[in-house]
Amino acid sequence: MIAIETKGIDFYYNATQILHKISMSLRQGEFLGIIGPNGAGKSTLLRLLCGILQPKEGTISLFGSSISEQSHKMIAQQIAFVPQETHFALNFTVQDIVSMGRYPYKRPFQREDQQDRVAVEDALAAASVTDLRNRAINSLSSGERQLVVIARALAQSPKVMVLDEPTSHLDLHHQHTIMDLLERLNTDGISIAVVHHDLNLASLYCRNLILMHKGRIHAEGRPDDILKHKIINEVYSTDVTIVRHPEKDVPQIFMKTKGSHENIDTQN
């Protein structure tokens, strides 16, 4: 079953066209990576997928129904969006932040019920932030805050999660902690679409990739289909060496330095 599908999406910021005829799908249970250089339109596409933005042309469907015909609360009960950067002007506790994920199920000023409390507890546990529940959000490290934001998304009880650069500016430990968490959530049945600048992390965790360039889909397929020397050079204008990961046997990319003599790529 297809969770999200776009057909012929065009999108403009003012008079500037950002996306051109984007047709893609996220299947139920899929772990999809959206990659590409700066300005390719990745984050814009992500916001279209979860109804934050509306296309000028084309259609977007969510589990077979037009997303434009669904309320924001209906969409939020199915899709959780994790933005690239989240700032908290008010220094709420971690538990308060995660509890905010229950807003799609509540009327204004309605108090939380047992179902809400269970969802919040499950989300705290899944993101391994239960011990942080009474900490002020702005007292946490960047990696801890990102885990809390993911826990808030999980409290929505979504079928789909879309994440914009969830590991940017994080250290190596938190990068893999977050990607391991997303992999577990995907195994548990949540469909995931994640924008990544880190091609190696995308290759390690995502089963399928969409490579965007200049507002269009340049290529799509498995990491082995996309992360090839010719394609990377076309899109990134960068000469690279591609090797196989010793454990997962997927492509890993390294920039060539000046003075490199021989292309040792095993990919075309």
C-alpha positions in Angstrom: 0.0 0.0 0.0 1.2 3.5 -0.8 1.3 5.9 2.2 2.0 9.1 0.3 2.0 9.8 -3.4 2.6 12.9 -5.4 1.7 13.4 -9.1 3.1 16.2 -11.1 3.9 18.6 -8.2 4.9 22.1 -9.1 5.7 24.6 -6.3 6.6 28.3 -6.4 8.0 30.7 -3.8 6.6 34.0 -5.1 7.4 33.9 -8.8 10.3 31.4 -8.5 9.6 27.8 -9.3 11.2 25.5 -6.8 9.8 22.1 -7.7 9.1 20.8 -11.3 6.7 18.0 -11.9 7.6 15.9 -8.9 6.0 12.4 -9.0 7.1 10.0 -6.2 5.7 7.7 -3.6 6.4 6.5 -0.1 5.2 2.9 0.4 3.9 1.7 3.7 6.8 0.3 5.7 9.4 2.0 3.5 12.5 3.8 4.8 13.1 6.5 2.1 16.0 8.9 2.0 15.8 12.2 0.1 19.2 13.5 -0.9 20.7 16.2 -3.1 22.7 19.4 -2.9 21.7 22.6 -1.2 18.8 24.3 -3.0 17.6 21.1 -4.7 14.1 21.4 -3.1 14.3 18.6 -0.6 12.9 20.5 2.4 10.2 22.0 0.3 9.1 18.6 -0.9 9.0 17.3 2.7 6.7 20.2 3.8 4.4 19.4 0.9 4.2 15.7 1.8 2.8 16.6 5.3 0.5 19.4 4.2 2.4 22.3 5.6 2.7 23.7 2.0 0.3 23.4 -0.9 1.4 22.8 -4.5 0.5 25.1 -7.3 0.0 22.2 -9.6 -0.3 18.4 -9.1 -1.8 16.3 -6.4 -0.8 14.7 -3.1 -2.6 11.7 -1.6 -2.3 10.3 1.9 -3.3 6.7 2.1 -5.4 7.1 -1.0 -7.2 10.4 0.0 -6.3 13.8 -1.2 -4.3 15.6 1.4 -5.9 18.9 0.5 -9.3 17.6 1.6 -8.1 16.7 5.1 -7.8 19.0 8.1 -4.5 19.7 9.8 -5.5 17.5 12.7 -6.5 14.6 10.5 -3.1 14.9 8.7 -1.2 15.1 12.1 -2.9 11.9 13.3 -1.2 10.1 10.3 2.0 12.0 9.7 4.5 13.4 12.2 6.9 16.1 10.9 10.3 16.6 12.6 11.9 19.9 11.3 15.5 20.6 10.8 15.8 23.1 13.6 13.5 23.4 16.7 13.9 26.3 19.0 12.0 26.5 22.3 11.4 30.1 23.5 9.8 28.8 26.7 11.8 26.4 28.8 9.2 23.6 29.1 10.1 20.2 30.7 10.8 17.2 28.4 7.5 15.7 29.5 5.6 18.8 28.6 7.2 18.9 25.2 6.4 15.3 24.4 2.8 15.7 25.7 2.4 18.4 23.0 2.5 15.6 20.5 -1.1 14.7 21.5 -2.6 17.9 20.2 -4.2 16.2 17.1 -6.5 14.3 19.4 -7.5 17.1 21.8 -10.0 19.9 21.7 -8.8 23.3 23.0 -8.2 23.1 26.8 -9.2 19.5 27.0 -7.2 17.7 29.6 -5.2 14.6 28.9 -6.7 11.2 29.4 -5.3 7.7 30.0 -4.7 7.1 26.3 -2.7 10.3 26.1 -0.6 9.4 29.1 0.1 5.9 27.7 1.1 7.4 24.3 3.5 9.9 26.0 5.1 7.2 28.2 5.6 4.9 25.2 7.1 7.8 23.2 9.5 8.7 26.0 10.6 5.1 26.3 11.0 4.6 22.5 13.3 7.6 22.2 15.2 6.6 25.4 14.5 10.0 27.1 12.4 8.8 30.1 15.2 9.7 32.5 15.1 13.3 31.1 11.4 13.8 31.6 11.7 16.4 34.3 14.7 18.3 32.7 14.1 21.7 31.1 14.3 21.4 27.4 16.9 24.1 27.0 19.2 22.4 29.5 19.8 19.5 27.2 22.4 18.9 24.6 21.6 19.2 20.9 21.4 15.4 20.5 19.2 15.0 23.5 16.9 17.8 22.3 16.6 16.1 18.9 15.6 12.8 20.6 12.9 14.7 22.6 11.5 16.2 19.4 11.3 12.8 17.9 9.6 11.5 21.0 7.1 14.4 20.6 6.4 13.2 17.0 6.0 9.6 18.3 3.4 10.8 20.8 1.2 11.6 17.8 1.0 7.9 17.1 1.7 8.4 13.5 1.8 5.9 10.6 4.4 8.1 8.8 7.3 10.2 10.0 9.0 12.8 7.8 12.2 14.3 9.1 14.3 17.1 7.8 18.0 16.6 8.4 17.5 15.0 11.8 21.3 14.5 12.4 22.7 17.8 11.2 25.1 19.4 13.6 25.2 16.4 15.9 28.2 14.4 17.0 28.9 10.9 15.7 27.3 9.1 18.7 24.0 11.0 18.4 23.9 10.7 14.6 23.9 6.9 14.9 21.6 6.9 17.9 19.0 8.8 16.0 19.3 6.7 12.8 19.2 3.5 14.8 16.0 4.7 16.5 14.5 5.5 13.1 15.5 2.1 11.9 13.7 0.4 14.9 10.6 2.5 14.4 10.6 1.5 10.7 10.9 -2.1 11.7 7.9 -1.6 14.0 5.8 -0.4 11.0 6.2 3.3 10.7 6.9 4.6 7.2 9.8 7.0 7.2 11.0 9.7 4.7 14.1 11.5 5.8 16.1 14.3 4.1 19.8 13.8 4.4 22.9 15.7 3.4 25.1 12.9 4.7 25.1 10.4 1.8 26.9 7.8 3.8 24.3 7.8 6.6 21.6 7.7 4.0 23.2 4.7 2.3 23.6 2.9 5.6 20.0 3.2 6.8 17.7 4.0 3.9 16.5 1.2 1.7 15.6 3.5 -1.1 16.8 7.0 -2.2 15.4 9.9 -4.2 18.2 12.1 -5.5 17.0 15.7 -6.2 18.7 18.3 -8.3 17.5 21.7 -9.3 14.0 21.1 -8.2 13.6 17.8 -10.1 14.1 14.1 -9.3 17.4 13.3 -10.9 17.4 9.6 -10.0 15.7 7.1 -7.6 16.3 3.6 -6.5 18.4 1.6 -4.0 21.7 3.1 -2.7 23.6 0.8 -5.1 21.6 2.4 -8.0 22.1 6.0 -7.0 25.5 6.3 -5.3 27.6 5.9 -8.4 30.6 7.9 -9.5 28.9 9.3 -12.7 25.7 10.3 -10.9 27.4 11.9 -8.0 29.7 13.9 -10.3 26.7 15.1 -12.4 24.8 16.4 -9.4 27.5 17.5 -7.0 30.3 18.4 -9.4 32.7 16.6 -7.1 35.1 13.8 -7.8 34.7 11.0 -5.3 35.9 7.5 -4.4 33.2 4.9 -3.7 33.9 1.9 -1.5 31.8 -0.8 0.1 30.9 -0.6 3.8 32.7 -3.6 5.5 29.6 -4.7 7.5 26.5 -3.6 5.5 28.0 -3.9 2.0 26.5 -0.6 0.8 28.3 2.2 -1.0 30.2 4.8 1.0 31.5 8.0 -0.5 34.8 9.8 0.1 35.9 13.0 -1.5 39.1 12.8 -3.5 41.9 15.0 -2.3 44.3 16.9 -4.6 47.0 14.6 -5.7 44.8 11.5 -5.9 46.0 9.6 -8.9 43.8 6.6 -9.6 40.1 6.2 -9.5 39.6 3.0 -7.4 35.8 3.1 -7.7 34.2 -0.2 -8.4 31.0 1.6 -9.4 30.2 3.0 -12.8 
